[in-house]
Amino acid sequence: MSRGSFGRTVARAAASGGSRSYRARPPVLWYFLMVVIVVGGVFLIGYSRNQRLHQASASVAPTKTDNWHAALAIDLCGTVQPNLPANTNLSTAGIRTFGDGVIDVDPGAVSNPSAFTGKHATLGTFISTYGHGFALSSTTLTMPAKASATAAAASSTTTPAASSTTTSAPSSTSTTTAAGSKAATSTTSAAHRAKTKAVASSAPGSAKASSTTTPAKTGTPARTTPAKTSAGSSTSLPATTTTLVPVAKGKSYVDGHSCPSTSKTPGTAHLVAKVWPSPTGKAQLITSNLGAIRLTDGEMITLAYVPSSATIPAPPSRSTLLSDLGTTSSGK
């Protein structure tokens, strides 16, 4: 081939730019790879976000091996209510109270710990698990009927207890249910797990304790009942009445309604919570989504239905909380 013909061949090849069929073929593989990369990236971002927002409860404190304590008080129109009686469902409630004004967060004590670990360890979980009509929403607090019923039974049976030898033991049993539970727990405070087991069997235990102590108490005045026990009842009634009869009678308290003029804090009331991160920490006022308040070890919460200008006190069970924290070597 002459040099001139070779040059013309190269020029024709350069001018053609390849075959027409090749130039008409779309880059399908390139587009496919781009789609795979974009879809995979979006999936991974969504998955990581979901894992961060919905972390497994088993790995987020409190876990089923943790045992936390938080003090709780309820302030209604300026009157701090008596401690809630001990849970009647201790075998199924991993967040509960023993009647001493302290919330016990112990998921490992029940068969379904995952319902009380991690993000489930909230004030709302404690209230909904407690039962007896105890409820908390964004605008309404409903007190448990159990507290009112227990108090009514206590006040109605205390007088016959002092005047009759045959009814003293049963009535004393009904009035000292919460106190009996607390007494049982305080005697085993050296190990909180022992406290849990003791109170979990408080149905027979507290009754037994009260029935053994009451006869010694009422055995002497039993012989003097014909002489009308007005003096005896006057010495025992004040202590029982002041500790067991609550202001709230199983009723609901709605945000924006008024505390009566006869209350300590009359005026338009709001449902709020004052939260201390520790017994010595600085309090924070929470005004919304109260049920979502996370429970932490050493925390103190006063759930209040009061006017905006009212002073909300710390829970009276602070000393009990400090004792429990010391017992469990909390470090707070």
Steps between C-alpha positions, in 0.01 A plus 500: 500500500635836406552763762227717362235226510586415866457862598163514334394183687596651838320821417182313410514302825550814704215674325257213555550490884413134521202312372153647505367202700746566784418869516127421524537256798407665842731441801254271681757356739608845617142604572436174684802549722394857583151382598644226723732748674223756562245245624757328722610832649145605581431161660811515719421854614143402590614185679761681710250768596244239602758320712592823673142601574377152591789348681451158649373537854717217620815704436375837627493579871325401704564142396354193667800490733453858625311597813424872514312720745314827449297698755145597403249741655163628380399857587131581451405865552783552748448181700760226459317168497590197712732248337332272250430159654725216388425343162265206516661354185863479613554176310424663165603863551868567432447866596310517831485641849507336841289773658796705624482783247775354283463355151698177473627438145591131495425344158678177591247427775229405248472247219471766226787741577503649149172680577679704768854545367654778293255744347209330683626614842279808522263661746215410266592130512499505878159668514335279238641185661389600850134448417194585713404779261829688537546688170692792354439671167615831353219684679364273774624323812270236645588381847474127573179398674698254708657776711159645578347160570782403733466825689124466526534148633763617747293785639182295518654200672735668745229590749350150522851364530548683827158408635479134405732212570377283212526758220827661600723257313318518163462877505860549598600281209311721254640824640861400510538341158728771361678555829551126543660483157736783586589343833573171327725674252688708757601192698668357194658822370848346515427331166247655268433175322393354832276804542337429166435138584368588843250752370405283202360256754352779712144375456549227758804659657353834594181342623702269715710781634202713585310212654791413726563851620141615537390249766783617725382852440128444549516214748508726807222742408290204384389435857398863549263529203190517717633829634456652144829554330461868416830578670676209331372596156591866546862407558527272195281678244699820435815319384303262277286774349783738414710237327239304307220732392590678172349815356457340158207260501567317177399804293644660190689830489476678166751760382344846493237430764512671838621404843223590748520810716530279806822339372851616582552626144166625361478604137531360150717190523733335252641150482880515519794303637801625689796270449829484690769285331633408844423579866748787478445602137330808358130459422344538157134579434337287230164616367421255219521130412537409866452130441818493290721612790784248512568346840863513612680374807478752785243719324226686689165589343211704637194469277297813573157642424541859615477861378804637317607712797500211748818365654546130427685315778741211467364152583484433877644155422840657424648349816370156404653542155836591651480190718421280201781650296743436783374144537563427133833686485366729232774759507253790463 
